[in-house]
């Protein structure tokens, strides 16, 4: 079992320092009920070969954590790649069984790895890990995300909780709090995170704990690419 932040693009000790040149598209994948496979492209924009490992994990959420466990019903091929400079490697993501009656959520972890005998730059060995979301939809598309927002205080600061009672995931981005008097607190300019169907996701907000939020706050955010304004009562 692994606990990872959403959209992890992290530098981790032990990997390849020359491997920051890998470009991945698309940045998320969808497999609909009638589809058995989709593709991911890995392009090496650097001047050295890139070696990588591709794994698929079942993706769940518990409170403030994303939980990943090895997936048996989805596979990535090839699982090991070597991408020459200027070249593109195609990865096939394959459904191994029948579609489920509800949306299934996964993540592809792509680790850049050091080839045996490869020299380390400056004596330090780094590795990049990329995390790509994969959503598998049933043949009959489920209902949209239904979100309930809560803003509250808990040590060590302000928390935002979003519960999703709908049938599909919600992608949250460009989050801003607006007080009745007009004061604004920008939380995220881009992607903030995901709330999976049937789950509640919590975040510790990047606000000083003493930030005075009014009882009534408007949250402006992008939800699955569409702007929304949500009225939330801040609980102290």
BAFI-3210 file (N, C-alpha, C; in Angstrom, 3 decimals, decimal comma, padded with zeros to 6 digits):
// residues 236
n [1|2|3|4|5|6|7|8|9|10|11|12|13|14|15|16|17|18|19|20|21|22|23|24|25|26|27|28|29|30|31|32|33|34|35|36|37|38|39|40|41|42|43|44|45|46|47|48|49|50|51|52|53|54|55|56|57|58|59|60|61|62|63|64|65|66|67|68|69|70|71|72|73|74|75|76|77|78|79|80|81|82|83|84|85|86|87|88|89|90|91|92|93|94|95|96|97|98|99|100|101|102|103|104|105|106|107|108|109|110|111|112|113|114|115|116|117|118|119|120|121|122|123|124|125|126|127|128|129|130|131|132|133|134|135|136|137|138|139|140|141|142|143|144|145|146|147|148|149|150|151|152|153|154|155|156|157|158|159|160|161|162|163|164|165|166|167|168|169|170|171|172|173|174|175|176|177|178|179|180|181|182|183|184|185|186|187|188|189|190|191|192|193|194|195|196|197|198|199|200|201|202|203|204|205|206|207|208|209|210|211|212|213|214|215|216|217|218|219|220|221|222|223|224|225|226|227|228|229|230|231|232|233|234|235|236]
n.u [000,851|000,565|000,998|000,308|000,666|-001,780|-001,371|001,428|004,607|007,502|010,746|012,819|015,051|017,526|017,614|017,618|019,615|019,738|017,299|015,187|013,887|011,694|008,660|005,182|002,138|-001,356|-002,189|-003,994|-006,027|-008,779|-010,898|-013,581|-016,705|-016,960|-014,396|-011,273|-008,639|-006,205|-003,859|-000,644|001,810|005,303|007,787|011,138|012,786|015,344|018,983|020,048|019,549|016,472|015,392|012,775|010,130|006,858|003,945|000,717|-001,754|-004,450|-006,577|-007,518|-009,140|-008,609|-009,613|-007,270|-005,482|-004,213|-004,568|-002,802|-002,865|-001,540|-002,744|-004,803|-006,526|-005,913|-003,363|-000,106|001,698|004,676|006,039|008,565|010,728|012,823|013,820|015,039|017,013|015,008|013,071|009,841|007,992|005,377|002,893|000,710|-002,335|-004,211|-007,362|-008,130|-010,309|-013,936|-015,961|-016,682|-019,631|-019,538|-017,682|-014,198|-011,088|-007,701|-004,085|-001,274|002,020|005,020|008,272|011,409|014,358|017,656|020,019|021,891|025,195|025,268|026,605|026,570|025,437|027,448|027,713|025,259|022,232|019,239|015,702|012,864|009,388|006,330|002,837|-000,060|-003,473|-006,037|-009,181|-011,775|-014,705|-018,073|-020,232|-022,735|-022,925|-022,161|-023,908|-023,177|-020,549|-021,396|-021,125|-020,284|-019,228|-017,027|-015,689|-013,389|-011,826|-008,971|-006,356|-003,316|-004,413|-006,532|-008,947|-010,158|-012,847|-014,214|-016,959|-017,995|-020,824|-021,684|-021,568|-019,221|-015,770|-014,425|-012,615|-010,739|-009,900|-008,086|-008,744|-010,335|-011,019|-013,606|-014,530|-017,487|-017,073|-015,397|-012,707|-010,081|-008,710|-006,358|-006,133|-005,294|-003,814|-003,871|-004,331|-005,937|-006,785|-008,298|-011,551|-012,765|-015,496|-018,009|-016,330|-014,667|-012,568|-009,908|-008,117|-005,328|-005,215|-003,271|-002,974|-002,227|-002,674|-003,977|-005,549|-008,282|-011,260|-014,426|-017,718|-019,401|-018,402|-017,492|-016,638|-014,800|-014,212|-012,804|-014,541|-014,225|-013,401|-015,249|-016,446|-017,429|-019,338|-019,462|-021,288|-020,160|-020,192|-017,986|-016,672|-015,582]
n.v [-001,189|002,237|005,669|008,619|011,973|013,763|014,045|013,680|014,832|014,288|014,770|012,194|010,665|008,529|007,684|008,906|011,637|012,908|012,728|014,540|015,251|014,021|013,995|013,786|012,694|012,038|014,092|012,905|009,930|008,242|005,483|004,302|002,454|000,743|000,572|-001,135|-000,499|002,156|004,818|006,104|008,609|008,856|011,152|011,857|014,655|015,333|014,991|012,617|009,054|007,851|005,817|003,837|002,743|001,457|001,332|000,201|001,298|000,741|003,343|005,030|007,009|008,283|010,298|012,746|011,553|010,005|006,751|004,057|000,903|-002,123|-002,871|-005,362|-005,662|-004,009|-003,271|-002,104|-001,711|-001,493|-002,601|-001,785|000,691|002,179|005,169|006,842|009,850|012,497|010,752|009,022|007,024|004,725|003,816|001,248|001,053|-001,328|-002,808|-005,610|-007,128|-007,357|-004,349|-002,453|-001,816|000,766|003,902|003,376|004,020|004,789|005,023|005,650|005,039|006,363|005,760|007,156|005,502|004,478|003,230|000,235|000,730|003,296|006,551|008,741|012,059|014,484|012,877|012,459|010,767|010,989|010,533|010,861|010,804|010,267|010,740|009,611|010,091|007,634|006,933|004,669|004,101|002,851|000,937|002,137|005,418|006,930|009,097|012,658|014,294|015,086|017,522|018,415|021,034|021,885|024,123|024,499|024,765|023,064|021,725|021,744|024,174|025,956|023,942|022,334|020,422|018,225|016,460|013,865|012,717|011,794|009,963|010,135|011,204|014,313|016,981|019,458|022,844|026,014|027,539|029,890|031,936|034,109|036,728|038,191|040,979|041,399|040,686|038,636|035,338|033,592|030,245|028,229|028,450|026,760|023,311|021,823|019,437|016,107|014,663|011,609|009,466|008,860|009,429|011,426|014,132|015,743|018,792|020,508|023,899|026,382|028,661|031,100|030,069|031,979|033,410|035,496|034,314|035,122|034,272|033,531|032,451|032,719|030,353|030,318|028,262|025,927|023,213|020,156|021,485|023,536|026,729|027,414|028,799|028,604|028,754|028,792|028,090|029,060|027,140|027,556]
n.w [000,000|-000,827|000,039|-001,475|-002,671|-004,648|-008,235|-008,234|-008,831|-008,235|-006,870|-005,933|-003,745|-005,067|-008,156|-011,530|-012,420|-014,849|-015,939|-016,233|-018,511|-019,619|-021,306|-020,972|-022,343|-022,856|-019,910|-018,284|-018,293|-019,867|-019,909|-021,540|-021,247|-023,528|-024,465|-024,634|-024,403|-024,120|-024,907|-023,927|-024,262|-024,153|-024,341|-025,055|-024,500|-024,036|-024,092|-023,450|-023,127|-021,722|-019,104|-017,923|-015,657|-015,685|-013,843|-012,680|-010,439|-008,193|-007,162|-004,320|-001,738|001,526|003,920|004,278|002,614|-000,362|-001,491|-002,746|-004,317|-005,703|-008,960|-010,473|-012,575|-014,659|-017,019|-018,026|-021,004|-022,842|-019,637|-018,933|-020,169|-022,686|-023,827|-026,477|-027,130|-028,356|-029,265|-029,142|-026,954|-027,010|-024,731|-023,992|-022,322|-020,802|-020,393|-018,480|-017,813|-017,695|-017,897|-014,949|-012,859|-011,917|-011,826|-011,978|-010,445|-011,068|-010,916|-012,940|-012,317|-013,223|-013,180|-013,491|-014,013|-013,013|-015,186|-014,943|-014,025|-014,975|-014,893|-012,067|-011,602|-010,140|-007,939|-006,779|-006,846|-008,437|-008,873|-010,950|-010,448|-011,987|-011,844|-013,201|-013,646|-014,147|-015,377|-015,403|-016,989|-016,633|-018,890|-018,938|-018,427|-015,316|-012,929|-012,541|-010,578|-007,232|-004,969|-001,618|000,368|003,031|005,421|007,932|011,225|012,378|014,217|012,411|011,415|009,071|007,399|004,453|003,428|001,070|000,063|-002,054|-003,344|-005,730|-008,902|-010,347|-010,569|-009,255|-010,475|-009,031|-009,290|-009,421|-006,964|-004,904|-002,090|-001,140|000,867|002,457|002,626|000,567|000,705|-000,487|-000,721|-002,269|-003,010|-004,774|-007,933|-010,071|-010,688|-007,931|-006,729|-006,544|-005,998|-005,367|-006,474|-004,009|-001,892|000,664|000,668|002,308|002,909|004,225|004,357|002,580|004,393|006,902|010,294|011,864|010,137|009,537|008,731|007,495|008,741|006,637|003,550|000,145|-002,225|-005,061|-007,765|-010,148|-011,315|-012,620|-014,918|-015,215|-014,167|-010,817|-008,114|-004,714|-001,766|001,484|004,943|007,331|009,880|013,149]
ca.u [000,000|001,341|000,286|000,945|-000,099|-002,290|-000,535|002,790|005,733|008,402|012,127|013,003|016,421|017,772|017,079|018,545|019,650|019,623|016,037|014,118|013,493|010,598|007,384|004,128|000,826|-002,018|-001,899|-004,939|-006,546|-010,142|-011,329|-015,035|-017,175|-016,745|-012,983|-010,435|-007,274|-005,896|-002,414|000,090|003,037|006,456|008,750|012,406|013,226|016,709|020,108|020,483|018,451|015,688|014,950|011,653|009,259|005,466|003,110|-000,669|-002,242|-005,805|-006,492|-008,609|-008,877|-009,005|-009,340|-006,334|-004,494|-004,486|-004,084|-002,551|-002,579|-001,304|-003,961|-004,762|-007,463|-005,385|-001,930|000,586|002,635|005,559|006,231|009,897|010,945|014,048|013,439|016,222|016,828|014,172|012,119|008,621|007,585|003,949|002,515|-000,686|-002,977|-005,147|-008,317|-007,977|-011,579|-015,135|-016,130|-017,406|-020,867|-019,294|-016,384|-013,037|-010,025|-006,348|-002,978|-000,073|003,252|006,125|009,523|012,647|015,292|019,053|020,523|023,036|026,475|025,172|027,297|025,730|025,900|027,812|027,637|023,907|021,363|017,861|014,728|011,580|008,207|005,151|001,604|-001,067|-004,760|-006,767|-010,574|-012,456|-016,136|-018,913|-020,932|-023,756|-022,190|-022,790|-024,271|-022,041|-020,120|-022,265|-020,154|-020,613|-018,004|-016,965|-014,497|-013,369|-010,526|-008,453|-004,898|-002,654|-004,910|-007,800|-009,117|-011,262|-013,295|-015,193|-017,547|-018,554|-021,837|-022,072|-021,049|-017,970|-014,780|-014,420|-011,302|-010,881|-008,793|-008,209|-009,593|-010,196|-012,029|-014,020|-015,324|-018,586|-016,573|-014,600|-011,341|-009,867|-007,586|-006,115|-005,665|-004,592|-003,990|-004,102|-004,953|-005,943|-006,840|-009,439|-012,401|-013,279|-016,905|-018,243|-015,252|-014,483|-011,137|-009,594|-006,851|-004,862|-005,107|-002,053|-003,325|-001,785|-003,755|-004,704|-006,306|-009,680|-012,255|-015,777|-018,587|-019,884|-017,339|-017,784|-015,494|-014,793|-013,329|-013,093|-014,900|-014,222|-013,204|-016,308|-016,417|-018,527|-019,265|-020,098|-021,424|-019,744|-020,131|-016,749|-016,855|-014,357]
ca.v [000,000|003,450|006,919|009,579|013,178|013,753|014,644|013,681|014,957|014,519|014,310|011,226|010,164|007,272|007,660|009,454|013,089|013,430|012,245|015,517|015,659|013,189|014,682|012,774|013,146|013,140|014,151|011,998|008,947|007,765|004,296|004,186|001,082|-000,083|000,558|-002,108|000,005|003,523|004,952|007,198|008,870|009,346|011,737|012,260|015,921|015,595|014,557|011,314|008,080|007,780|004,468|003,989|001,641|001,886|000,452|000,655|001,116|001,118|004,630|005,311|008,153|008,175|011,565|013,628|010,728|009,169|005,406|003,277|-000,515|-002,724|-003,217|-006,637|-005,638|-003,101|-003,471|-001,177|-002,440|-002,332|-002,087|-001,192|001,429|002,901|006,187|007,527|011,299|012,913|009,714|008,885|005,657|004,569|002,858|000,823|000,766|-002,354|-003,383|-007,063|-007,787|-006,624|-003,068|-002,500|-001,031|002,122|004,430|002,843|005,031|004,231|005,909|005,086|005,605|006,235|006,053|007,172|004,662|004,523|002,008|-000,323|001,214|004,681|007,474|009,662|013,440|015,103|011,928|012,387|010,002|011,401|009,914|011,540|009,951|010,922|010,042|009,945|009,486|006,832|006,744|003,668|004,324|001,705|001,085|003,151|006,472|007,271|010,490|013,553|014,528|015,886|017,924|019,181|021,689|022,322|024,885|024,425|024,837|021,904|021,856|023,013|025,362|025,862|022,743|022,268|019,059|018,120|015,130|013,609|011,662|011,468|008,743|010,360|012,009|015,765|017,621|020,787|023,718|027,477|027,772|031,204|032,279|035,513|037,095|039,114|042,342|041,473|040,195|037,400|034,477|032,642|028,966|027,513|029,036|025,676|022,112|021,704|018,024|015,317|013,980|010,428|009,209|008,175|009,721|012,774|014,497|016,881|019,467|021,596|025,019|027,191|029,921|031,187|029,641|033,124|034,098|035,696|034,059|035,455|033,101|033,165|032,567|032,193|029,690|030,265|027,165|025,169|021,827|019,455|022,449|024,535|027,603|027,332|029,602|027,810|029,435|027,906|028,710|028,655|026,720|027,801]
ca.w [000,000|-000,893|000,276|-002,352|-002,958|-006,009|-009,253|-007,734|-009,740|-007,113|-006,887|-004,871|-003,693|-005,794|-009,501|-012,505|-012,415|-016,205|-016,467|-016,093|-019,853|-020,098|-021,503|-020,960|-022,795|-022,153|-018,482|-017,637|-019,234|-019,647|-020,642|-021,454|-021,117|-024,712|-024,802|-023,942|-024,268|-024,506|-025,052|-023,298|-025,016|-023,404|-025,280|-024,460|-025,087|-023,619|-024,919|-022,956|-023,070|-020,488|-018,779|-017,010|-015,262|-015,655|-013,025|-012,515|-009,080|-007,828|-006,471|-003,392|-000,869|002,923|004,584|003,578|001,922|-001,529|-001,200|-003,962|-004,161|-007,022|-009,711|-011,184|-013,700|-015,678|-017,231|-018,918|-021,858|-022,035|-018,286|-018,873|-021,410|-022,976|-024,809|-026,990|-027,280|-029,474|-029,639|-028,357|-026,632|-026,798|-023,690|-024,065|-021,037|-021,255|-019,451|-018,532|-017,560|-018,106|-017,223|-013,680|-012,918|-011,430|-012,218|-011,291|-010,506|-011,003|-011,268|-013,540|-011,799|-014,173|-012,482|-014,255|-013,271|-013,417|-015,807|-014,234|-014,508|-015,434|-013,997|-011,326|-011,731|-008,883|-006,860|-006,244|-007,731|-008,264|-009,755|-011,079|-010,503|-012,540|-011,482|-014,205|-013,290|-015,127|-014,982|-016,217|-016,856|-017,009|-020,165|-018,704|-017,732|-014,036|-012,726|-012,311|-009,201|-006,364|-003,964|-000,425|000,796|004,426|005,790|009,387|011,879|013,085|014,287|012,748|010,730|008,342|006,594|003,501|003,154|-000,011|-000,037|-003,377|-003,297|-007,094|-009,498|-011,060|-009,874|-009,444|-010,517|-008,445|-009,645|-009,334|-005,797|-004,267|-001,096|-001,192|002,033|002,122|002,466|-000,661|000,880|-001,232|-000,377|-003,364|-002,492|-005,833|-009,264|-011,026|-010,139|-006,467|-006,390|-006,985|-005,030|-006,049|-006,146|-002,750|-000,952|001,191|000,643|003,166|002,662|005,065|003,435|002,699|005,041|008,294|011,192|012,426|009,093|009,957|007,703|007,927|008,887|005,300|002,560|-001,188|-002,846|-006,525|-008,165|-011,359|-011,020|-013,911|-015,986|-015,277|-012,983|-009,864|-006,897|-003,664|-000,489|002,568|006,274|007,988|011,274|013,922]
c.u [000,885|000,447|001,012|000,053|-000,619|-001,385|000,907|003,761|006,892|009,805|012,339|014,449|016,475|016,988|018,052|018,475|019,452|018,232|014,890|013,543|012,314|009,313|006,299|002,822|-000,041|-001,724|-002,937|-005,549|-007,964|-010,368|-012,836|-015,445|-016,865|-015,267|-012,236|-009,009|-007,214|-004,377|-001,898|001,389|004,107|007,487|009,985|012,911|014,672|017,747|020,672|019,296|017,760|015,209|013,846|010,907|007,844|004,651|001,723|-001,132|-003,708|-005,719|-007,730|-008,214|-009,401|-008,608|-008,439|-005,301|-005,062|-003,833|-003,970|-002,214|-002,404|-002,601|-003,757|-005,579|-007,053|-003,886|-001,390|001,633|003,328|005,734|007,598|010,189|012,353|013,721|014,688|015,960|016,021|013,117|010,917|008,291|006,090|003,722|001,038|-001,181|-004,192|-006,060|-008,286|-009,283|-012,740|-015,227|-016,976|-018,670|-020,711|-017,926|-015,282|-011,869|-008,665|-005,334|-001,854|001,125|004,368|007,386|010,669|013,699|016,693|019,452|021,749|024,331|026,438|025,818|026,301|026,313|026,208|027,732|026,267|023,000|019,913|016,961|013,466|010,468|007,041|003,926|000,484|-002,390|-005,390|-008,169|-011,225|-013,954|-016,915|-019,597|-022,049|-023,137|-022,902|-023,146|-023,061|-021,668|-021,130|-021,442|-020,781|-019,306|-018,112|-015,631|-014,468|-011,938|-010,210|-006,945|-004,233|-003,223|-006,260|-007,807|-010,283|-011,574|-014,350|-015,645|-018,218|-019,522|-022,308|-021,381|-019,732|-017,054|-014,989|-012,978|-011,483|-009,663|-009,127|-009,128|-009,278|-011,336|-012,329|-014,930|-016,423|-018,115|-015,677|-013,169|-011,198|-008,639|-007,429|-005,484|-004,846|-004,869|-004,314|-004,792|-004,821|-005,981|-008,089|-010,243|-013,062|-014,729|-017,044|-017,206|-015,309|-012,989|-010,934|-008,228|-006,570|-004,553|-003,830|-002,378|-002,710|-002,936|-004,580|-005,510|-007,769|-010,636|-013,634|-016,618|-019,080|-018,802|-017,856|-016,509|-015,702|-013,780|-013,731|-013,373|-015,098|-014,220|-014,256|-016,286|-017,661|-018,269|-020,095|-020,127|-021,124|-019,721|-018,906|-017,025|-015,537|-014,198]
c.v [001,236|004,640|008,001|010,789|013,126|014,513|014,775|013,797|015,315|014,067|013,409|010,756|008,776|007,187|008,336|010,962|013,667|013,215|013,226|015,943|014,876|014,000|013,633|013,376|011,933|013,087|013,401|011,108|008,543|006,543|004,161|002,718|000,192|-000,197|-000,502|-001,606|001,472|003,655|006,201|007,368|009,449|009,861|012,194|013,505|016,249|015,040|013,215|010,345|008,128|006,345|004,592|002,701|002,187|000,856|001,058|000,312|001,496|002,343|004,834|006,518|007,875|009,456|012,450|012,859|010,099|007,811|004,619|001,837|-001,127|-003,181|-004,528|-006,606|-004,677|-003,350|-002,410|-001,967|-001,481|-001,751|-001,445|-000,531|002,003|003,864|006,950|009,027|011,638|011,918|009,694|007,410|005,632|003,485|002,530|000,496|-000,109|-002,789|-004,897|-007,816|-006,967|-005,307|-003,248|-001,648|000,404|002,589|003,822|003,806|004,393|005,353|005,099|005,802|005,302|006,690|006,070|006,464|004,774|003,186|001,533|000,157|002,649|005,603|008,396|011,053|014,000|014,171|011,780|011,741|010,389|010,670|010,754|010,513|010,795|010,082|010,525|009,299|008,755|006,582|005,750|003,773|003,074|001,954|002,124|004,238|006,872|008,749|011,343|013,643|015,419|016,237|018,701|019,712|022,090|023,016|024,966|024,522|023,520|022,020|021,098|024,241|025,136|024,638|022,937|020,796|019,105|016,672|014,986|012,427|011,247|010,226|008,890|011,248|013,493|016,244|019,071|021,630|025,183|027,888|029,127|031,411|033,775|035,789|038,071|040,544|042,489|040,998|038,828|036,657|033,453|031,377|028,213|028,176|027,971|024,507|022,078|020,245|017,359|014,861|012,824|010,172|008,420|008,447|011,171|013,042|015,739|017,450|020,456|022,763|025,818|028,594|029,949|030,809|030,796|033,887|034,252|035,481|034,377|034,190|032,609|033,471|032,029|031,570|029,677|029,213|026,633|023,728|021,105|020,436|023,535|025,392|027,425|028,286|028,894|028,625|028,456|028,694|028,169|028,338|026,878|026,759]
c.w [000,000|-000,626|-000,499|-002,544|-004,376|-006,956|-008,804|-008,889|-008,841|-007,430|-005,685|-004,896|-004,298|-007,076|-010,421|-012,574|-013,800|-016,766|-016,361|-017,437|-020,405|-020,155|-021,702|-021,430|-023,139|-020,659|-017,661|-018,707|-018,843|-020,523|-020,459|-021,568|-022,301|-025,095|-023,999|-023,735|-024,634|-024,521|-024,334|-024,077|-024,094|-024,404|-024,521|-025,179|-024,727|-024,564|-024,470|-022,980|-021,712|-020,316|-017,733|-016,741|-015,136|-014,877|-012,877|-011,107|-008,988|-006,926|-005,613|-002,550|000,529|003,627|003,756|002,763|000,653|-001,276|-002,503|-003,609|-005,545|-007,681|-010,458|-012,472|-014,812|-015,791|-018,172|-019,702|-022,830|-020,638|-018,065|-020,210|-021,464|-024,110|-025,223|-027,111|-028,532|-029,895|-028,692|-028,178|-026,363|-025,748|-023,865|-022,666|-021,349|-020,112|-019,594|-018,306|-018,075|-017,335|-015,969|-013,788|-012,434|-011,909|-011,340|-011,498|-010,250|-011,201|-011,883|-012,927|-012,776|-013,456|-013,477|-013,420|-013,850|-014,022|-015,063|-014,859|-014,979|-014,417|-013,320|-011,410|-010,344|-007,696|-006,237|-007,273|-007,459|-009,250|-009,771|-011,140|-010,999|-012,203|-012,398|-013,812|-014,470|-014,585|-015,946|-015,946|-017,247|-018,342|-020,069|-017,836|-016,446|-013,964|-012,394|-010,837|-008,479|-005,127|-002,815|000,158|002,267|004,682|007,310|009,908|012,556|013,105|013,140|012,039|010,084|007,432|005,628|003,260|002,058|-000,091|-001,397|-003,294|-004,683|-007,610|-010,222|-010,237|-010,134|-009,431|-010,069|-008,804|-009,429|-008,193|-005,178|-003,289|-001,194|-000,005|001,627|001,887|001,249|-000,526|000,202|-000,721|-001,500|-002,795|-003,531|-007,173|-010,308|-010,371|-008,620|-006,048|-006,937|-005,779|-005,777|-005,649|-004,851|-001,684|-000,476|001,267|001,483|002,799|003,781|004,146|003,659|003,204|006,429|009,225|011,736|011,380|009,512|008,791|008,263|008,006|007,537|004,273|001,231|-001,742|-004,348|-006,949|-009,530|-010,942|-012,341|-015,079|-016,093|-014,022|-012,123|-008,711|-005,839|-002,384|000,637|003,874|006,995|009,448|012,014|015,010]
res [x|x|x|x|x|x|x|x|x|x|x|x|x|x|x|x|x|x|x|x|x|x|x|x|x|x|x|x|x|x|x|x|x|x|x|x|x|x|x|x|x|x|x|x|x|x|x|x|x|x|x|x|x|x|x|x|x|x|x|x|x|x|x|x|x|x|x|x|x|x|x|x|x|x|x|x|x|x|x|x|x|x|x|x|x|x|x|x|x|x|x|x|x|x|x|x|x|x|x|x|x|x|x|x|x|x|x|x|x|x|x|x|x|x|x|x|x|x|x|x|x|x|x|x|x|x|x|x|x|x|x|x|x|x|x|x|x|x|x|x|x|x|x|x|x|x|x|x|x|x|x|x|x|x|x|x|x|x|x|x|x|x|x|x|x|x|x|x|x|x|x|x|x|x|x|x|x|x|x|x|x|x|x|x|x|x|x|x|x|x|x|x|x|x|x|x|x|x|x|x|x|x|x|x|x|x|x|x|x|x|x|x|x|x|x|x|x|x|x|x|x|x|x|x|x|x|x|x|x|x|x|x|x|x|x|x]
***
